[in-house]
Amino acid sequence: MGKIFKSLPFKLLVGVFAGIVVGLMAGEGLMNVVVTLNYIMGQIVSFCVPLIIIGFIAPSITKLGNNASRMLGIALVLAYVSSIGAAFFSMAAGYTIIPGMSIDTNVEGLRELPGIVFELQIPQIMPVMSALVFSVLIGLSATWTKAKVTTNLLMEFQQIVLQIVSRVIIPILPFYIGMTFCSLAYEAPSRSRPPYLSR
């Protein structure tokens, strides 16, 4: 039972419910803090995404050895085909389900989120797509040339990124998700709130 309480999915669920409750009861002063912290955490997570891509994809390609090109080609074809299939499935589901749903397009009553107290911009070292292409090219090139030094460097970089994920990203993720849902709950129309929380 203790492992369940310490697991990431459980912490994320707690963050979601706690965020919704706090968002329904929070005032503007508290939301200033929430919005600012949520923005900073979002910047940190966004900054780490290219590092995670490079740290996990490039070393994985080098582990494939001589079959890297063939396996990567098959993986790309499968990913492309599955993406097209998912797009068509989503389109079919949308045209089938959405027209029969009763969706209220009236946005009256929505509360506006307070502004960010201060901005701490943390730009990514490169765009996500650039990180993906860089990882593929570096991984394949290291495999083709049998570059042992580069391969070992990529393996060490993978361990570094793994520590970043386990010690930075995972601990702040429940708070980031919770603050995101807190902001969504704060914006909810007053009619969707319990009477004792309506203003």
C-alpha positions in Angstrom: 0.0 0.0 0.0 2.9 2.3 0.8 4.2 1.9 -2.8 0.9 3.1 -4.2 0.9 6.3 -2.2 4.5 7.0 -3.3 3.8 6.2 -7.0 3.7 9.1 -9.5 0.2 8.3 -10.8 -1.2 8.6 -7.3 0.7 11.8 -6.7 -0.7 13.2 -10.0 -4.3 12.3 -9.0 -3.8 14.0 -5.6 -2.4 17.0 -7.4 -5.4 17.2 -9.7 -8.0 16.9 -6.9 -6.1 19.3 -4.7 -5.7 21.8 -7.5 -9.4 21.7 -8.3 -10.4 22.2 -4.6 -7.9 25.1 -4.1 -8.9 26.7 -7.4 -12.6 26.7 -6.4 -11.8 28.5 -3.1 -8.8 30.6 -4.0 -8.8 34.4 -4.1 -6.9 36.6 -6.5 -3.9 37.0 -4.2 -3.3 33.3 -4.0 -3.9 32.8 -7.7 -1.1 35.4 -8.4 1.3 33.0 -6.6 -0.1 29.9 -8.3 0.0 31.4 -11.8 3.6 32.6 -11.3 4.8 29.3 -9.9 3.0 27.4 -12.6 4.7 29.6 -15.3 8.1 29.0 -13.8 7.6 25.2 -13.5 6.3 25.1 -17.1 9.5 26.9 -18.2 11.6 24.3 -16.4 9.7 21.3 -17.9 9.8 22.9 -21.4 13.6 23.5 -21.1 14.2 19.8 -20.2 12.2 18.3 -23.0 15.0 18.6 -25.7 17.5 17.3 -23.2 15.3 14.3 -22.5 14.8 13.6 -26.2 18.6 13.7 -26.9 19.4 11.8 -23.7 17.2 8.9 -24.4 16.9 8.6 -28.2 20.5 9.0 -29.3 21.9 6.4 -26.9 19.1 4.0 -27.7 20.0 4.2 -31.4 23.7 3.4 -30.7 22.6 0.3 -28.7 20.9 -1.1 -31.9 24.4 -1.5 -33.4 24.5 -2.5 -37.1 20.7 -2.9 -37.3 20.1 0.7 -36.3 19.3 2.0 -39.8 16.9 -0.8 -40.6 15.2 -0.8 -37.2 14.9 3.0 -37.2 13.4 3.0 -40.7 10.8 0.5 -39.6 10.0 2.4 -36.5 9.6 5.7 -38.4 7.2 4.0 -40.9 5.2 2.5 -38.1 5.0 5.8 -36.3 4.0 7.6 -39.5 1.3 5.1 -40.4 0.0 5.0 -36.8 -0.2 8.9 -36.7 -2.2 8.9 -40.0 -4.5 6.2 -38.6 -4.9 8.1 -35.4 -5.7 11.3 -37.3 -8.4 9.5 -39.4 -9.8 7.8 -36.3 -10.0 11.2 -34.5 -11.7 12.8 -37.5 -14.3 10.0 -37.8 -15.0 10.1 -34.0 -15.3 13.9 -34.1 -17.8 13.9 -37.0 -19.7 11.1 -35.4 -19.8 12.1 -31.7 -19.5 15.9 -31.5 -22.6 16.7 -33.5 -24.7 14.7 -31.0 -23.2 16.4 -27.9 -24.8 19.4 -26.2 -21.9 21.8 -25.8 -22.5 25.2 -24.2 -20.6 27.8 -26.2 -21.5 30.6 -23.8 -18.4 31.7 -21.9 -20.1 34.3 -19.7 -19.1 34.1 -16.1 -15.6 32.9 -16.7 -13.1 34.6 -14.4 -9.9 35.9 -15.8 -6.6 34.6 -14.3 -4.4 37.2 -12.5 -1.3 38.2 -14.3 2.1 36.7 -13.6 4.0 38.5 -10.8 7.3 38.2 -12.6 8.5 36.3 -15.6 11.5 34.0 -15.6 12.1 32.9 -19.1 14.1 29.8 -19.6 14.5 29.3 -23.4 15.1 25.7 -24.7 18.6 25.0 -26.0 16.9 23.9 -29.3 13.3 23.3 -30.6 11.9 19.8 -30.0 12.0 18.8 -33.6 15.6 19.9 -33.9 16.4 17.8 -30.8 14.7 14.8 -32.4 16.5 15.1 -35.7 19.8 15.8 -33.9 19.4 12.6 -31.8 18.7 10.5 -34.8 21.6 11.8 -36.9 24.1 11.6 -34.0 22.9 8.1 -33.0 23.2 6.8 -36.6 26.5 8.5 -37.3 28.0 7.1 -34.1 26.8 3.6 -35.1 28.1 3.9 -38.7 31.5 5.1 -37.7 31.7 2.9 -34.6 32.7 6.0 -32.5 33.3 4.5 -29.1 34.1 7.8 -27.4 30.9 9.4 -28.7 28.8 6.3 -27.8 30.2 6.3 -24.2 29.6 10.1 -24.0 26.0 9.6 -25.1 25.6 6.8 -22.5 26.9 9.1 -19.7 24.6 11.9 -20.9 21.7 9.5 -20.7 22.5 8.9 -17.0 22.7 12.6 -16.4 19.4 13.2 -18.0 17.9 10.3 -16.1 19.0 12.1 -12.8 17.4 15.3 -14.0 14.2 13.5 -14.7 14.1 11.6 -11.4 15.3 14.5 -9.2 13.8 17.5 -10.9 11.0 16.7 -13.3 9.2 14.0 -11.4 9.1 15.8 -8.1 7.7 19.0 -9.5 5.3 17.3 -11.9 2.4 16.8 -9.4 2.7 20.4 -8.3 2.7 21.6 -11.9 -0.3 19.5 -12.8 -2.1 20.6 -9.6 -1.5 24.3 -10.3 -2.7 23.8 -13.9 -6.0 22.4 -12.7 -6.1 25.0 -10.0 -6.1 27.7 -12.7 -8.8 25.9 -14.7 -11.0 25.6 -11.6 -10.5 29.2 -10.8 -11.7 30.2 -14.3 -14.8 28.1 -14.0 -18.1 30.0 -14.2 -19.7 31.0 -10.9 -22.8 28.9 -11.7 -20.7 25.7 -11.7 -19.4 26.4 -8.2 -21.1 25.3 -5.0 -23.4 28.1 -3.5 -21.1 28.7 -0.6 -18.1 29.3 -2.9 -19.9 31.5 -5.5 -19.1 35.2 -5.4 
